[in-house]
């Protein structure tokens, strides 16, 4: 009893002393020396652990009142204090300009049910939408409290602040230092002049310290996250849970060290496109929120929850974390930096960054960039397994060769991709080369490969239209790239002494190369194959590695009439050069020991979109220099290109005429719809052109100017003429896939444009009339995407698009020759698709235009097509059931509705199934190689809208 009275007396004395100190402080005049020790080395050691204090670790960023933090109001610790973020932060596909900070180890974006002993979130633990499933970022989710009785010298609380860059408010770094005089807040240490204009609350900082803090966080991310070099942080939310205790802990538990200190740093850019989270765990003293911190009521969780059953991602899904979550403070996703630190990219979905020793195949890789040019010869950065420099790591690409990888640091590997020759998503596997010996499973990821015509990260060389004009309007063309895309190849092999954020790593000489493409006859294999040949180097540039070029693009100029180094001799430049109808530019580091006469291979770099090479014909060309024309005469260059284009047009006309007549296949099996409305509706056979339609139009559509919309065949066309081929006896042969494609363009009235009108309507070069024409090489390529006519994008340019420019744009009076070989579809063979639908209570409209109402339950044949010599058997079945009685518990009944399509002879079988006993829809599909057997597989979806 007397001890309790002494304790109360001691508390009153301490409180009286604090009040007296505050009164003394209030009576003093405001001056700039109130917080004069904030900049000294010993400032903030009580909170941040940056000094010699034994209670605190070194993996936290500075926090506490000394650096401008506010503390969560004691009365709002459990329910959470909602704060304004003053800009949008992306998280899991949503944009949030607010958040709620709770002592229970999370920042949330919705109401959280926390009345019970545990906090349930995620698809497996909540019954949404009956009960809410809130979105949240939870570094350590469980019921916690702020201890009231602690050892002397220790404090506890939940602190937060918002750091914003000065440039968001129209100020540069340091430009606001003298605004508003010397008035300073007596508590937070932030002057009113340093607060961001238009924001309320003392937790917002916008000064030199915030700029420095954001720059430092970006350096952290670069060391641990693949692709973070392209991220510029403009705002950061810092939340620190300091010495929290489990919800039912007593003084004995606290004295035993069962306290937790951890931190969340959430960063985003001004446009709210990218968002990263850094989690720092200093100490974790309990595994759960109940007695003695055991797990009777559930263990603490470290998770990201998207909310409303969109998904839940754990910080560490390993078995060790499930056994004891406290291991988070002992391990690290960036072991070369500090313990207890984990990094994630969280804008659209949650992508784990850093590295881990988790079980391969169960944790996704973070790959940047994940959209890659199929030309390869570029690099991707990978976050996967924790790396050892003594081992060799490889990235295996599905159905393609492997990529060699270099260890940059224990968290990031850089892999050099070969040429892929494919279009679409490929599964990639990352593993040590000795993975089998150590029983290490491969980490799995995905890369989407695109042709250079659609590459979003292609080298910017200005307006693509200008490169297809004769003459090119400007002698000097622009060239733009981001310097951080290139690293010094010599330094990259000695990364143990250089950090990724070191500017010297990006000091490298770059060469701009011209690479020609052709499909030529290889006498060794007796086949035509694609060839990429380095023709010349136009110029050399120094990659700028200063601070401002971390995010700022480097802008240079290309003198198209000046070649720095030819890799063709004089005879090749006057003969073989014209075999390369088009090509592309590549910016790549220059090898120190590179053969200047003929570089066989170039280092990884950036490539441009396909361009015409006619401007190269008159650049230091011996044939052009020996003519009577003046080298500087622009008219002479134009006439030379016209003359050479005329010859190349005739050569192509003869070459293409010797090939198989593919027009009858395209017109028989893929005739164009007569009007645009039919093309829009016929989505099974036609699709909007990826470069020449209003749906997907971009800057590289150069062959369909004048058309309002263009459509193309949704897949390579099937041929019907085989066997002896040229007679009518081939009509009954089975269809087979070809490498042909169809393109249909429509005018402003929605009518099909015809090539026969082109010579009549187009009377001047400035009046465009460009109808669609069939393609000998399908734009999307043909499996296996490696041979003649098969390479996506490039084969189409070599065999179809560039002949159009040679005959119609560069040469005079030869456009009709091109359209003789590529006549547009006349739509005579087009058969519009038939539609059938069923809706409501059994109202059907059949494909043969019958209408009736049928609402009896059972299984019925909706469509049946018998098997023929050229087509498989098709059977579509429908199962109908009556509307359920809602007075009966819906979960008890077993209601199923199946639409089942069955196709024989190695065809894909599809169906759709809804099931109420699982309360989830299922898509039913059947294996391709069923040979008429019903081998059904179901895939369950988590939600259906």
Residue pairs with C-beta under 8 A, 6 or more apart in sequence:
25 34
25 186
26 186
30 182
30 183
30 184
30 186
31 182
32 182
32 184
34 184
34 186
34 189
35 66
35 184
35 189
37 43
38 44
38 66
38 67
38 189
41 50
41 51
42 51
43 66
44 50
44 62
44 64
44 66
44 67
45 51
45 52
45 53
45 56
46 53
46 64
46 153
46 155
47 56
47 62
47 63
47 64
47 65
47 66
47 155
47 159
47 242
48 56
48 60
48 61
48 62
48 63
48 64
48 67
49 55
49 56
49 57
49 58
49 60
49 282
50 58
50 62
55 153
55 154
56 261
56 282
57 261
57 282
57 283
57 340
58 338
59 280
59 281
59 282
59 338
59 339
59 340
59 341
60 240
60 261
60 263
60 280
60 282
61 213
61 217
61 238
61 263
61 265
61 280
63 69
63 159
63 161
63 238
63 240
63 242
63 263
64 159
64 240
64 242
65 71
65 159
65 187
65 188
65 189
66 189
67 161
67 189
67 209
68 161
68 188
68 189
68 190
68 202
68 203
68 205
68 209
69 159
69 160
69 161
69 188
69 203
69 238
69 240
70 159
70 160
70 161
70 188
70 201
70 202
70 203
71 157
71 158
71 159
72 80
72 81
72 101
72 102
72 103
72 157
72 158
72 159
72 160
73 81
74 146
77 102
77 103
77 145
77 146
77 158
78 102
78 103
78 104
78 114
79 102
79 114
80 100
80 101
80 102
80 104
80 108
80 112
81 100
81 101
81 102
82 98
82 99
82 100
82 101
83 98
83 99
83 100
83 101
83 160
83 162
83 201
83 203
84 97
84 98
84 199
84 200
84 201
85 96
85 97
85 98
85 99
85 162
85 235
85 237
86 97
86 162
86 164
86 196
86 198
86 199
86 204
86 235
87 97
87 164
87 168
87 234
87 235
87 268
87 270
87 272
88 95
88 96
88 97
88 268
88 272
89 95
89 96
89 97
89 99
89 235
89 237
89 266
89 268
89 272
89 275
90 96
90 268
90 272
90 273
90 274
90 275
90 346
90 347
90 348
91 109
91 135
91 137
91 275
91 306
91 346
91 347
92 135
92 304
92 305
92 306
92 307
92 310
92 311
92 346
92 348
92 349
92 350
93 306
93 310
93 347
93 348
93 349
94 109
94 135
94 306
94 307
95 272
96 109
98 109
99 107
99 108
99 109
99 237
100 107
100 108
100 109
100 112
101 107
101 158
101 160
101 239
102 108
102 112
102 114
102 158
103 144
103 145
103 146
103 158
103 241
103 244
104 112
104 114
104 119
104 141
104 142
104 143
104 144
105 138
105 139
105 140
105 141
105 142
105 144
105 241
105 244
105 262
105 300
106 112
106 119
106 136
106 137
106 138
106 139
106 141
107 136
107 137
107 138
107 237
107 239
107 264
107 266
108 134
108 135
108 136
109 134
109 135
109 136
109 307
110 132
110 134
110 135
110 136
110 307
111 132
111 134
112 119
112 121
112 132
112 134
112 136
113 119
113 120
113 131
113 132
114 143
117 143
117 289
117 290
117 297
117 298
118 142
118 143
118 289
118 297
118 298
119 141
119 142
119 143
120 126
121 133
121 134
121 136
121 138
121 141
121 303
121 305
121 312
122 133
122 303
122 305
122 309
122 312
123 133
123 309
123 311
123 312
123 942
124 312
126 132
126 133
126 309
128 308
128 309
129 308
133 305
133 307
133 308
133 309
134 305
134 307
135 305
135 306
135 307
135 308
135 310
136 304
136 305
136 307
137 264
137 266
137 277
137 304
137 346
138 301
138 302
138 303
138 304
138 305
139 241
139 262
139 263
139 264
139 279
139 281
139 302
139 315
140 241
140 260
140 262
140 281
140 284
140 300
140 301
140 302
140 325
140 328
141 300
141 301
141 302
141 303
142 246
142 247
142 288
142 289
142 298
142 299
142 300
142 301
143 246
143 247
143 248
143 289
144 241
144 244
144 245
144 246
144 247
144 260
144 289
145 244
145 245
145 246
145 247
145 249
146 156
146 157
146 158
146 244
146 245
147 156
147 243
147 244
147 245
147 249
147 254
147 259
149 251
149 254
150 156
150 243
150 254
151 255
154 243
155 242
155 243
156 242
156 243
156 244
156 245
156 259
157 242
157 243
158 239
158 240
158 241
158 242
158 244
159 239
159 240
159 242
160 203
160 237
160 238
160 239
160 240
161 203
161 204
161 205
161 237
161 238
162 203
162 204
162 205
162 235
162 236
162 237
162 238
163 205
163 210
163 213
163 214
163 235
163 236
163 237
163 238
164 196
164 199
164 204
164 205
164 206
164 210
164 234
164 235
165 206
165 210
165 211
165 214
165 233
165 234
165 235
165 270
166 172
166 173
166 175
166 176
166 206
166 207
166 208
166 210
166 211
167 173
167 234
168 196
168 206
168 234
168 235
168 270
169 196
169 197
169 198
169 206
171 206
173 208
173 211
174 208
176 193
176 194
176 206
176 207
177 208
178 193
179 193
180 191
180 192
180 193
181 193
182 191
183 191
183 192
183 193
184 190
184 191
184 192
185 191
185 192
185 202
187 202
188 202
190 202
190 205
190 207
194 205
194 206
194 207
195 202
195 204
195 205
195 206
196 204
196 205
196 206
199 206
213 236
214 233
214 234
214 235
214 236
214 267
215 233
217 233
217 236
217 265
217 267
217 278
218 228
218 231
218 232
218 233
218 550
219 501
220 278
220 334
220 337
220 343
221 228
221 231
221 233
221 267
221 276
221 278
221 343
222 228
222 229
222 500
222 501
223 334
223 336
223 337
223 409
223 411
223 412
223 499
223 500
223 501
224 333
224 334
224 337
224 341
224 343
224 353
224 354
224 383
224 411
224 412
225 276
225 343
225 345
225 353
225 354
225 366
225 383
225 412
226 353
226 366
226 367
226 368
226 380
226 381
226 382
226 383
226 412
227 345
227 366
227 368
227 369
227 381
228 276
228 353
229 484
229 500
229 550
230 368
230 482
230 484
230 551
231 267
231 269
231 274
231 276
232 269
232 270
232 550
232 551
233 267
233 268
233 269
233 276
234 268
234 269
234 270
235 267
235 268
235 270
236 265
236 266
236 267
236 268
237 264
237 265
237 266
238 263
238 264
238 265
239 263
239 264
239 266
240 261
240 262
240 263
240 264
241 260
241 261
241 262
241 263
242 261
243 259
243 260
243 261
244 259
244 260
244 261
245 253
245 254
245 258
245 259
245 260
245 285
245 286
246 253
246 258
246 286
246 288
246 289
246 290
246 293
247 289
247 290
248 289
248 290
248 291
249 258
249 286
249 293
253 286
253 292
253 293
257 285
258 285
258 286
258 293
259 283
259 285
259 286
260 283
260 284
260 285
260 286
261 282
261 283
262 279
262 280
262 281
262 282
262 284
262 329
263 279
263 280
263 281
263 282
264 277
264 278
264 279
264 280
265 277
265 278
265 279
265 280
266 275
266 276
266 277
266 346
267 275
267 276
267 277
267 278
268 274
268 275
268 276
268 347
273 347
274 345
274 347
275 345
275 346
275 347
276 343
276 344
276 345
276 346
276 353
277 304
277 343
277 344
277 346
278 341
278 342
278 343
279 302
279 315
279 328
279 341
279 342
279 343
279 344
280 340
280 341
281 328
281 329
281 340
281 341
281 342
282 329
282 340
283 329
284 325
284 326
284 328
284 329
285 293
285 326
286 293
286 300
286 326
287 293
287 294
287 295
287 299
287 300
287 324
287 325
287 326
288 294
288 295
288 296
288 297
288 298
288 299
288 300
289 297
289 298
289 300
290 296
290 297
299 322
299 325
300 325
301 314
301 325
302 314
302 315
302 316
302 321
302 325
302 328
303 312
303 313
303 314
303 315
304 312
304 313
304 315
304 344
304 346
304 350
305 311
305 312
306 312
306 349
306 350
309 942
309 943
311 349
311 350
313 344
313 349
313 350
313 352
314 321
315 321
315 328
315 342
315 344
316 327
316 328
316 331
316 342
316 356
316 358
317 358
317 362
317 363
318 356
318 357
318 358
318 359
320 327
321 327
321 328
328 340
328 342
329 339
329 340
330 339
330 340
331 339
331 340
332 338
332 339
332 340
332 341
332 342
332 354
333 341
333 342
333 343
333 352
333 353
333 354
333 355
333 356
333 411
334 341
334 342
334 343
334 354
334 355
334 410
334 411
335 355
335 386
335 410
335 411
336 409
336 410
336 411
341 354
342 352
342 354
343 353
343 354
344 350
344 351
344 352
344 353
345 351
345 353
345 366
351 364
351 366
352 363
352 364
352 366
352 383
353 366
353 383
353 411
354 383
354 411
355 383
355 384
355 385
355 386
355 387
355 410
355 411
355 412
356 363
356 384
356 385
356 386
357 385
357 386
359 441
360 384
360 385
360 431
360 440
360 441
360 442
360 443
360 444
361 441
361 442
361 443
361 444
363 443
364 443
364 444
364 445
365 382
365 383
365 384
365 428
365 430
365 443
365 444
365 445
366 382
366 383
366 384
366 445
367 380
367 381
367 382
367 383
367 428
367 445
367 446
367 447
368 380
368 381
369 380
369 457
370 380
370 445
370 446
370 447
370 448
371 447
371 448
371 450
371 455
371 456
371 457
372 378
372 380
372 417
372 420
372 447
372 448
372 449
372 450
372 457
373 449
373 450
373 451
373 452
373 455
373 457
373 458
373 607
374 419
374 420
374 421
374 422
374 423
374 449
374 450
374 451
374 452
374 792
374 793
375 419
375 420
375 452
375 532
375 584
375 607
376 417
376 418
376 419
376 420
377 416
377 417
377 418
377 419
377 586
377 588
377 602
377 603
377 604
377 605
377 607
378 416
378 417
378 604
378 605
378 606
378 607
379 414
379 415
379 416
379 417
379 604
380 395
380 403
380 414
380 415
380 417
380 447
381 408
381 412
381 413
381 414
381 415
382 395
382 405
382 412
382 413
382 414
382 415
382 430
382 445
383 411
383 412
384 413
384 430
384 443
384 445
385 430
385 431
385 432
385 440
385 443
386 410
386 411
387 393
387 407
387 409
387 410
387 411
387 412
387 413
388 407
388 410
388 432
389 407
389 496
391 432
391 433
391 434
392 432
392 433
392 434
393 405
393 407
393 413
393 430
393 431
393 432
393 433
394 402
394 403
394 404
394 405
394 430
394 431
394 432
394 433
395 402
395 403
395 405
395 413
395 415
395 417
395 428
395 429
395 430
396 402
396 403
396 428
396 429
396 430
396 431
396 442
397 403
397 417
397 420
397 426
397 428
397 447
398 426
398 427
398 428
398 429
399 422
399 426
400 418
400 420
400 421
400 422
400 426
401 418
403 415
403 416
403 417
403 418
404 415
404 416
405 413
405 414
405 415
405 416
405 430
406 413
406 414
406 415
406 416
406 492
406 493
406 495
407 413
407 495
408 414
408 492
408 495
408 500
409 495
409 499
409 500
412 500
413 430
414 487
414 492
415 430
416 604
417 604
419 532
420 426
420 449
421 530
421 781
421 784
421 785
421 786
421 790
421 791
421 792
422 449
422 781
422 785
422 792
423 449
423 450
423 451
423 780
423 781
423 785
423 792
423 793
424 448
424 449
425 446
425 447
425 448
425 449
426 446
426 447
426 448
426 449
427 444
427 445
427 446
428 444
428 445
428 446
428 447
429 442
429 443
429 444
429 445
430 442
430 443
430 445
431 440
431 441
431 442
431 443
432 438
432 440
435 441
435 442
450 456
451 781
451 791
451 792
451 793
451 794
452 458
452 584
452 607
452 608
452 609
452 610
452 793
452 794
453 609
453 610
453 690
453 691
453 700
453 793
453 797
454 690
454 691
454 698
454 700
454 793
455 607
455 609
457 606
458 606
458 607
458 608
458 609
459 479
459 481
459 585
459 586
459 587
459 606
459 607
459 608
460 478
460 479
460 480
460 481
460 553
460 608
461 467
461 477
461 478
461 479
461 558
461 585
461 608
461 609
461 611
462 477
462 478
462 479
463 699
464 609
464 611
464 699
464 700
464 702
465 699
465 702
466 472
466 473
466 474
466 477
467 477
467 611
467 612
467 615
468 611
468 612
468 702
468 805
468 809
469 809
470 614
470 638
470 641
470 642
470 645
470 809
470 810
471 615
471 634
471 637
471 638
471 641
472 560
472 615
475 559
475 560
475 561
476 557
476 558
476 559
476 560
477 557
477 558
477 560
478 555
478 556
478 557
478 558
479 512
479 541
479 555
479 556
479 557
479 558
479 587
480 553
480 554
480 555
480 556
481 553
481 554
481 587
481 606
482 549
482 551
482 553
482 554
483 506
483 543
483 544
483 545
483 549
483 554
484 506
484 549
484 550
485 606
486 506
486 508
486 510
486 543
486 589
486 605
487 505
487 506
487 508
488 504
488 505
488 506
488 507
488 508
488 589
489 508
489 589
489 591
489 603
490 592
491 498
491 504
491 505
492 505
498 504
498 505
499 505
503 545
503 546
503 547
504 545
505 545
506 543
506 545
507 542
507 543
507 545
508 543
508 589
508 590
509 540
509 541
509 542
509 543
509 589
509 590
510 540
510 541
510 542
510 543
510 587
510 588
510 589
510 590
510 605
511 537
511 539
511 540
511 541
511 587
511 588
511 589
511 590
512 537
512 538
512 539
512 540
512 541
512 558
512 585
512 586
512 587
513 534
513 535
513 536
513 537
513 538
513 585
513 586
513 587
513 588
513 602
514 534
514 535
514 536
514 537
514 538
514 583
514 585
514 613
514 616
515 532
515 533
515 534
515 535
515 583
515 584
515 585
515 586
515 607
516 532
516 533
516 535
516 577
516 579
516 580
516 582
516 583
516 613
517 530
517 531
517 532
517 580
517 581
517 582
517 583
517 584
517 610
517 794
517 797
517 798
518 530
518 531
518 533
518 579
518 580
518 581
518 798
519 528
519 529
519 530
519 531
519 788
519 789
519 795
519 798
519 799
520 528
520 529
520 531
520 579
521 527
521 528
522 528
522 529
527 787
527 788
528 787
528 788
529 786
529 787
529 788
530 786
530 787
530 788
530 791
530 794
530 795
533 580
534 567
534 598
534 599
534 602
535 566
535 567
535 568
535 577
535 580
535 583
535 613
535 616
536 563
536 564
536 565
536 566
536 567
536 568
536 616
537 563
537 564
537 565
537 567
538 558
538 559
538 560
538 562
538 563
538 564
538 585
539 556
539 558
539 559
539 562
539 564
540 564
540 590
541 554
541 556
541 587
543 554
544 554
560 615
560 616
560 619
561 615
561 618
561 619
562 619
562 620
563 616
563 619
563 620
565 596
566 573
566 620
567 597
567 598
567 599
568 576
568 577
570 622
573 621
573 622
573 623
574 621
574 622
574 623
577 613
577 616
577 617
577 621
578 617
578 644
578 647
578 648
580 613
581 612
581 613
581 648
581 797
581 798
581 802
581 803
581 806
582 610
582 611
582 612
582 613
582 797
582 798
582 801
582 802
583 610
583 611
583 613
584 607
584 608
584 609
584 610
584 611
585 607
585 608
585 611
586 602
586 605
586 606
586 607
586 608
587 605
587 606
587 607
588 602
588 603
588 604
588 605
588 606
589 603
589 605
590 603
591 599
591 603
609 700
610 793
610 794
610 797
612 802
612 805
614 641
614 644
614 645
614 810
617 624
617 640
617 641
617 644
618 624
618 637
618 640
618 641
624 631
624 636
624 637
624 640
625 631
627 636
627 640
629 636
629 639
629 640
630 636
641 810
642 810
642 811
642 812
645 805
645 806
645 807
645 810
645 811
646 811
646 812
646 814
648 806
649 803
649 806
649 807
649 811
649 814
649 817
649 818
650 814
650 817
652 803
652 806
652 807
653 807
653 817
653 818
653 820
653 821
656 776
656 799
656 803
656 821
657 821
659 776
662 738
662 740
662 774
662 776
663 774
663 823
664 721
665 717
665 718
665 719
665 720
665 721
665 738
665 740
666 717
666 740
666 741
666 742
666 774
666 825
667 774
667 825
667 826
667 828
667 829
668 720
668 829
669 717
669 718
669 719
669 720
669 735
670 685
670 713
670 717
670 740
670 742
670 825
671 742
671 825
671 826
671 827
671 828
671 829
671 830
672 679
672 711
672 742
672 744
672 752
672 772
672 824
672 825
672 826
672 827
672 830
673 679
673 682
673 686
673 711
673 744
673 752
673 827
673 830
673 832
674 751
674 752
674 827
674 830
675 746
675 750
675 751
675 752
676 708
676 709
676 711
676 746
676 750
676 751
677 750
678 830
678 832
679 686
679 709
679 711
679 744
679 746
681 832
681 833
682 832
682 833
683 714
684 714
684 833
685 713
685 714
685 833
686 711
686 712
686 713
686 714
686 742
686 744
687 711
687 712
687 713
687 714
688 694
688 695
688 696
688 709
688 710
688 711
688 712
689 696
689 701
689 704
689 709
689 710
689 711
689 712
689 743
689 779
690 696
690 712
690 779
691 697
691 698
691 700
691 701
692 701
692 703
692 704
692 707
692 710
692 745
693 709
693 710
693 711
694 708
694 709
701 710
702 801
703 770
703 801
703 804
703 805
704 710
704 743
704 745
704 770
704 772
705 768
705 770
706 753
706 768
706 769
706 770
707 745
707 746
707 747
707 753
707 770
707 771
707 772
708 746
708 747
708 748
708 750
709 745
709 746
710 743
710 744
710 745
710 746
710 772
711 743
711 744
711 745
711 746
711 772
712 741
712 742
712 743
712 744
712 772
712 779
713 741
713 742
713 743
713 778
715 780
716 737
716 738
716 739
716 740
716 741
716 778
716 780
716 782
717 738
717 740
717 741
717 742
717 778
718 735
718 736
718 737
718 738
719 735
719 736
719 737
719 738
719 740
720 730
720 731
720 733
720 735
721 730
721 733
722 730
722 733
722 734
722 736
723 729
723 730
723 733
724 730
732 869
732 870
733 870
734 869
734 870
735 870
737 782
738 782
739 776
739 777
739 778
739 782
739 789
739 790
739 795
740 774
740 775
740 776
740 778
741 774
741 775
741 777
741 778
741 779
741 780
741 796
742 772
742 774
742 775
742 825
743 772
743 773
743 774
743 775
743 779
744 752
744 772
744 824
744 825
745 752
745 753
745 770
745 771
745 772
745 824
746 752
746 753
747 753
752 771
752 824
752 825
752 827
753 769
753 770
753 771
753 772
753 824
754 771
754 824
754 826
755 771
755 773
755 819
755 822
755 823
755 824
756 819
756 823
756 824
757 769
757 771
758 769
758 770
758 771
758 815
758 816
758 819
759 815
759 816
761 767
761 769
762 768
762 769
762 815
765 809
771 824
772 824
772 825
773 800
773 804
773 819
773 822
773 823
773 824
774 822
774 823
774 824
774 825
775 796
775 799
775 800
776 789
776 799
776 800
777 789
777 790
777 791
777 795
777 796
777 798
777 799
777 800
778 789
778 796
779 792
779 793
779 796
780 792
781 790
781 791
781 792
781 793
781 795
782 789
782 790
783 790
784 790
785 791
785 792
788 795
789 795
789 799
800 822
803 818
803 821
803 822
804 818
804 822
807 814
807 815
807 817
807 818
808 814
808 815
808 818
834 847
834 848
835 845
835 847
836 844
836 845
836 846
836 847
836 862
836 863
837 844
837 845
838 844
838 845
838 862
838 878
841 853
841 855
841 883
842 853
842 854
842 855
842 856
842 880
843 851
843 853
844 850
844 851
844 852
844 853
844 854
845 851
847 863
855 880
855 882
856 880
857 880
857 881
857 882
858 879
858 880
859 877
859 878
859 879
860 877
860 878
860 879
860 880
861 875
861 876
861 877
861 878
862 876
862 877
862 878
862 899
863 874
863 875
863 876
864 874
864 875
864 876
865 871
865 873
865 874
865 875
866 873
867 873
867 904
867 905
872 903
872 904
872 905
872 907
873 902
873 903
873 904
873 905
874 901
874 902
874 903
875 901
875 902
875 903
876 899
876 900
876 901
876 902
877 898
877 899
877 900
877 901
877 902
878 898
878 899
878 900
879 896
879 897
879 898
879 899
879 900
880 897
881 895
881 896
881 897
884 890
884 893
884 895
884 916
890 916
891 916
891 917
891 919
893 916
893 917
894 915
894 916
894 917
895 914
895 915
895 916
896 913
896 914
896 915
896 916
897 913
897 914
898 911
898 912
898 913
898 924
899 911
899 912
900 909
900 911
900 924
901 909
901 910
901 911
902 909
902 926
902 934
903 909
904 932
905 931
905 932
906 928
906 929
906 930
906 931
907 928
908 925
908 926
908 928
909 925
909 926
909 927
909 930
910 924
910 925
910 926
911 923
911 924
911 925
911 926
912 921
912 922
912 923
912 924
913 921
913 922
913 923
913 924
913 938
914 921
914 922
915 921
915 922
918 940
920 940
920 941
920 942
920 944
921 941
921 944
922 938
922 939
922 940
922 941
923 938
923 939
923 941
924 936
924 937
924 938
925 936
925 937
925 939
926 934
926 935
926 936
926 937
927 935
927 937
